[in-house]
Amino acid sequence: MQSEMLSMCFGGLTPCHELVESVLDPSDGSEKRVLDLGSGSGIWYVEMAKKFPHAEVLGVDLVSPRLENPPRNCRFEVHDINDGLSKFYGTFDVVHARFIDSGLKDHHKFMLDAERCLKPGGVFVVICASHLLTEDDTPYPPFTQANPQGSWFQRIFFVMERGLKNQGNNMDISEGIFCEGLWNHKLLDRTSCRGAIFTPPIGLWASASDSHKNATIKKLGELWRNNLMTVNRHFEKGFLNAKRPAEEYPLYGPNIDEELLQDRHRSLMQVRALWGQSHGKNYKVSETFEGGASSSEGGFTLATIYSDQVQWGNRLSSYRANFTPEMKALINDSSFDVLKHHYEAEL
């Protein structure tokens, strides 16, 4: 599900799929290799192996995924990314990392390590998710006792950030790295660097006048809603790490399900991507793609690509600057707004 909805957002398997296709073009006769860091289920690197049968695709993670009959040109290696990537240096045309920031011990070290894995002209792509947005591009209000109309899912997102902080993973560092982008990374050609924000709707509330785009937006909203309902079942460990009262946790599941199924909130998911090429070969490709770069439909922008570092940094930093005191308290204070059983959803 996750891979499908991201492919719909991106218009391909990566947010820069035209560039990736150019880099992996076999016509120059060189061996092509792809590295997927933090492979999870393995779906992405299997799909890449199918799309590029001439390339060798390697997945890396802590646990081997259970795959039935994977393509012969892909393989998996058990490895902890936090232990370093020196054995992969200089050997890959594409290095991809998606939704792994919560598992990193040193975000700066990881970025440098991943970029060192590239061949000359190779592409580094890193993707992360952040808090929910309103249609006005501001943080969506979380549920609190003072604001019962807020989002339960947004609330658990802030609580999970508290849990990560208690484990020594300060998401402010990850946020800072993403705000800076890749433009100043010495191993990359700054003219090739881009940042992109994808904001698909959550649920079926969004629409577009064009029938094809409307069907796509509705499908995207349905996929993201269903994905969040699945993710909702896996928050307990992070919640306990946040050191909040255990009796509060059972309230989240039914309330999150209820608000997602009833389309109670006109909220947007926020997926961010950075990419850039190492020095060497430079592949010129179009800036547009079917995923809807800089396109506005149905009252929201599905995707925006930034080539300017300042504009990108301003967009991301302004978002976090709009955190309310309640949002900051959910991240920083485990005793803030403790809930009792009477907030259970009326299903």
N, C-alpha and C positions, 0 to 999 in steps of 0.2 A: 504493500500500500504506500509506504513512504517513498519508495523509489518511483512509483508511478506518478504520484502527485508532484514530486520535485521535477520529474521529466516534463510534466505539463507546464510547470512554471517556467522552466528553463528553455523549453523548446528542444530539448535533447538531454543527453546524460550529464552534461555539465553546463554551467551558465555561459561558457565561452566555447560552445561545441564546434563552431566554425574554425576557430583557432586550433583546437585540439585535433580536428580532422586534418588540418593542414600539416601539423607537426607529425601526425602519425601516417601521413601519405607514404605508401611504400615505394613510390616511383623513383626515389633517389637511391634505392638499393640497400639502404642501411637497415640494420635490425632495429625494430621498434619495441619499446618496453614501457609498461605502465605499472605504477606502484600505488596501491590503495592502502592508506594508513588508517587503522581502526575500522576494519572491514565489517564488523558486526555480523549480520546475516549472510553476507557475501553476495547479495543480489547485484550490487553495483558492479563489482569486478567481473561477475559472470556475464552481465549484459555487455560490458565493454569487450570482453573476450569474444562474444558472439558478433558484435558490430565490427570489430577489427580482428578478424581471424589470423591475420599475418603477424599480429603483435603478441608478445609474451606479457601476460597480465599477472601480477603478483599481489595477493592480499596478505595483510599483516594484522594480527590482533592477538589478544591474550588467550582466546579460546577458538579452536577450529570450528567453523560453521558446518552444519549438516547439509550437505549438498548432494543431490541425486544427479548423476551423470553430468558433471560440469564439463565444459568444453576442454579439449585437450591442450589448448594454449593458455590455460589459466592454472595457477597453483596457489597454495596457501602456506604460510609460514607462521608458526607460533612465536611471537616476540613481543616484549614490552617496549613500546615506543619510548617510554621514559628512560630506558637504559641506553638510549642513543641509537643513531642510524648509520654509524660510520661504515658498516659493511655494505651499505647501499650507495655510498657516495659516487656521484658522477656517472651513473649507469642507467638513468631513466629519462624518457622523453616526456612523460606526464607523471606528476606526483599529485595525488588527490587525497584530501582529508575532509570528512564531513561529520559534523556534530560530535566531535571528540574533545572539545575544550574542557568539559567538566571532568575529564579523566587525566588531564595533564598536570604534572607537578611543576613544570617550569615552562611557561608559554613562550618566552623569548628563545630559550634553548631549542624548543621544538621547531619554531619557525626557521631558525638558522639551519638546523639539522635537515629539515625537509628540503630546503632550497639547495643544500649541498648535494642532494641526491640527483639533481638534474644534470643532464648532458647539456652542452652548449645549445642554446635555443629552446631548451625544454620548458614546459609550462607547469607552474605550481598553482593549484586551485585549492582554496580552503573555504569551508562553508560552516556557518553557525546559525543557530536560532536565538531569538531574543524575546522579550516580553510582548504581549499583545498590544495592538495599536487601535486607536479610534480612527474614524474616517478623516479626522483632521490631523492625523499624523502625530498624535500625542499619546502618552501611555494610557492604556485603558484603566479606568478606576477599579481597584480590587474590592471584593466584598469586605466590609467591616460592619461592626454593630452600628456605627454612625452612618454608614452608607450601605444599607441592605440591598440596594439596586445594583451594586457593583458585581464584578465577575468573580466567581469562586475559582475558576481556573487561573485567572490572573493572580489571585491571592496565593494559591499553592506555588505558582511560579516564583513569587518573591520569597516565600518560605523556603523553597528549595535552594535559592541562592544563599540564604542564611545557613542551610545545612552544608553547602559546599565551603562556605567561609570557615565554618567550624572545623572542617577537615583540612584546612590550610590551603584551599583553592580559592583565592580571592578573584572573583569574576571582574573586579575593577581593573585588574591587570589585563585580562582578556579583552575587556571593553576598550581599554587604552590602546592595545595593539591594533584592534580593528579600526578605531578612530584614526590612527596614524596611516593605516593602509600599508601598501608594499612599496610605495614610491621611493622611500629613502633606503631601501634594502640594497646594500652594495652588490650583492650577487645577482640582482635583477636589473634589467634594462628599464629604467623608470618610464620611458615612452610607451612601454607595453602594458604598464600596470593599470588596472581598473578596479573599481568597487561597484557592487550592485546591491540593491535592496529589492526584494520581492515581497509583496504584501497581498497574498491571496485571501479571500474572505473565508471566514469560518462559519459553515452552515449555508443555508439556501436563500438567505435574505437578499443577496446581491443579484443584479441583472444587467443586461446590456441590450441595446436596441437591435443590434445585428444578431440574427438567430444562431449563427455558428458560434460567435463569441459568447452569446448568452448560455448556450449549451456547455461550452468549455468552463465558464465561470461557475455554473451550477455544479458541474462535476467536480471542479476543484474544491468548492465549498463543502460538498458532501465528503470528499476524501479527507480533507483536513479535519472536519468534524469527527469522522469515524476514527481517524488516527489519534486525535486527542482523547477520545473516549477509551482507546486502547492504552495509551500512555498513562491515563488516569489510574490504571490498575497497578502501576509500578512506582508509586511515589513514597511508599511507606519507609523505606530505608533512608531516603533523603529527608523525610519529615522527622524521623527519629534523630537524625544527625543535627537537625535544627534545634533540638532540645526543647521543643514545645510540648505541652501536656499531652500525654498519650490519648486521653479520652477525646481530644479534639479531632484526631485523624479520621475516625469513622464518619464524620459529618461531610467530608469533602466528596467522597465518591458519588453518593446519590444526588448531591446538589450540583456537581459538575455535569453529571449525566443529564439532569433535568434542564439545566440552562442550555446545554448544547442541543438536545433533542427539540426543545421548544424555540430555538432561535431567539432567545431572550436578549441577546446582545448583537449589535452590528459591529463586530470586532474583526480585526485583521491579524493574521499571522505575520510575523516579521522574520524573514530569512535573509541573511547577509552573506555575500560572497566577495572574495578577493582573488585576483589572479594576476600573474605576470610571468614574463619569460626571462630565463637566464641570458646572459650576454652571449653573443654568437650569432647564429642564424636568426633572421627576423622574418616572420610570416605576416604579410599584410592581408587582413580579411575585413569584411563588412562589419559595421558596428551594430547592425540590426539582426533580429532573429524572431522566429515565430512565437516565442514566449511572451512577446509584447514589450520590448524595451521602450521605455518612456511613453507607453501608451496609457490612455485614460479611458475607461469604460465603466458605466454604471456608477459614477460618482466616486471612483477611487482609481489610483494608479497601481496597476498590477506589478510593474517592474520599472526601475530606473537605473541606468548605468552612468557611472561617473568616471571621467578621465582626469578630472582636476582634483588634486589632493585637498585643496582648501575647501572646495564645495563639499566634498565627501566628509571631511572632518567636521565641518559645521553641521551637516545633516545629522550625524551620529551623536555629536556632543550635545546638540540642542535637545535631543530626545531624553537623554539621561538628566539633563538640567531641569526638565519638567517633572521629575519625580516629586510627588507630594510628600509632606511629612509622614503621612500614613504609610506610603510605599517604603520610605527609608526605614521606618520603624519596624516593618515586617521583615526587612533584611537584617537589621542590626539589633533588634530587641526581641528575644524569644518569649518574653512575658507580655508583649503588646497585644491587646485585643483578644485575650483568651476566650474561646467560644464554649458554650454549654450545649447540652443535648437539644434544647428547644429550637435550635436553628436547623433541624433536619428538614429536608425538602418535603413538601406536601405532594407526594406522587399520586 
